[in-house]
């Protein structure tokens, strides 16, 4: 243990001497959280809508105003022809167009289905999917109320009403969704980046022979190599969390102790991942490349940070079980937004703990072999 | 020029001496594109839904069956206790819950209005919004049927309004078509920027830069000589990932491939020069890595419009996105792939990207003098 501390102290001194690295590790994450947390959102509000109403009846106006009042759409143009719609859509001045055909009311009254056309710009599939859902919901709502009115001749309550309840994030702000993801992402990347070069650097510089000869046990060496980065990253992680609370009103509804535990376990796994990479290769360039390839995009795409895991195809869903950020995100969102306790998150903690154990064990085995 | 040839040959020899590099440079991006291309789906489907059926009547079962039959939901459990919903959502086993009150069937039978509750876990705001819209449209569909069936005898038959939704530029609304070109651009960026970032600083760290320093090599020869071999690697990567996108993911390549290839080279010029620039401003490889990752790669991922629409960003941030070459390349790749448009529609982006690449290369060349002296 004393030897592990000695290695840790040496490593720490090396980090401190490299001012830029230390500054980047400590403060840059919080800075970028501010930037991204502020810059990013995909709340779909005020989508630019063009309306072509060829019907001009009470019913069609009702439909149009339902779109206008839905908070999702802003009517920006009332073109007179399909050609004009095409131009608006091509230039991106409108992202959605609603076309009410002539004869809608007649169709309704005679019991036929009246089709209205909704055209969506699909170049961003993400927003298009959401708009698709809204448009359908708005049209169906109007349809149901018009049916009742026309049939009963008086205002009637709909046969089944929906009472929506949104928990934890009632205004559905995307910031509250994205910020925990950003925290996980930044912590993962800075940990992998900080350790993935640590051992291969000694090899490349030729100081590895000294490490081989020194009387320290391999696990102690691994622990020593990880400790300084662990504390630096822990400080940086809590700076990020504090910044999110101040700037983005991120609530911490659960226990701070549990939060500390979750961040720590995740950190150990992430640092271990970098260390493992470092033991597998013999040039820093390769370590850098592998470290990035296994952490940057997988954490971004496969963790549930942005893309819902449930929507992925089944074989890919299996791959996501190997991504530690997946578990950390459930734990982090659980503690921070939902205020849940350890009992609920036990599976996540177990997964994170096992991941950390496995990567550190593998790294130790690899190192022991290298030291011969 | 001959000296340049020597440097290029030296770089290739060094690459050859590090054979483990090749699988990572060529195979890893392809594998990643396979997995990430499928995973990066913003479609919302199979939303895990918990049902509280306090009624257990044919009417409630009919409503549940509609959710089971919908591709958007996957019913993870039917219970009669409200408390189960909280646990399921806390554990994130369920993202939404549908709660059918007791007497639901009876009230429908009598023609009384009845309310069902839909609970959504708002932590995933995007899926929550979309899932809510799907749920209410399923329920209003049922309500409309009931209303139609209930119309008083003699009352006129009333039709429904149906929204015929058409999606332009991406008719199947496949996020695959939208995301795969983006993932492709990111992978190219990662591989080439890393290669560039390590190039000069590695010589610095190993002390061999001094040796290059005493050769009659000119500054631009050093940067260009470092750039060329990596450019060749990048070109092979472009062909590999574009083939995967077209042949495996069947993303229609509506525009011209030669144009895509040429503009991809311009993009590689940007990413490689960026790497070289990072290399010249760093003292060791670790610094280079941190600088590249935090100051260049992360902004590229987040601020390029890869997934977060630039129009949604605050006005202060939007100008920053012009500093990101990936922003231009994304417009170009998506334009060529999805819209089949050519230079006439994105010549500005192409030009800005080219200017960016040349400027950063010049910057790197200038900096490399300082590091050489």
Interface residues (C-beta under 8 A of the other chain):
Chain A: X18 X20 X21 X24 X25 X28 X29 X32 X35 X36 X38 X39 X40 X41 X42 X43 X44 X63 X89 X104 X107 X108 X109 X110 X111 X112 X113 X114 X115 X116 X117 X118 X119 X120 X121 X122 X123 X124 X125 X126 X127 X128 X129 X130 X132 X133 X134 X135 X136 X137 X139 X140 X141 X142 X143 X144 X146 X147 X148 X150 X151 X152 X153 X157 X158 X159 X160 X161 X162 X163 X164 X165 X166 X167 X168 X169 X170 X172 X173 X174 X176 X177 X180 X189 X190 X193 X194 X196 X197 X201 X204 X205 X281 X282 X283 X284 X285 X286 X288 X289 X290 X292 X293 X296 X297 X298 X300 X301 X302 X304 X306 X307 X308 X310 X311 X312 X313 X315 X316 X319 X320 X330 X333 X334 X337 X338 X340 X344 X347
Chain B: X18 X20 X21 X24 X25 X28 X29 X32 X35 X36 X38 X39 X40 X41 X42 X43 X44 X45 X46 X47 X48 X74 X87 X89 X90 X91 X92 X95 X108 X111 X113 X114 X115 X116 X117 X118 X119 X120 X121 X122 X123 X124 X125 X126 X127 X128 X129 X130 X132 X133 X134 X135 X136 X137 X139 X140 X141 X142 X143 X144 X146 X147 X148 X150 X151 X152 X155 X156 X157 X158 X159 X160 X161 X162 X163 X164 X165 X166 X167 X168 X169 X170 X171 X173 X174 X175 X177 X178 X179 X183 X186 X187 X190 X191 X194 X195 X197 X198 X202 X205 X206 X283 X284 X285 X286 X287 X289 X290 X291 X293 X294 X295 X297 X298 X301 X302 X303 X307 X308 X309 X312 X313 X314 X317 X334 X338 X339
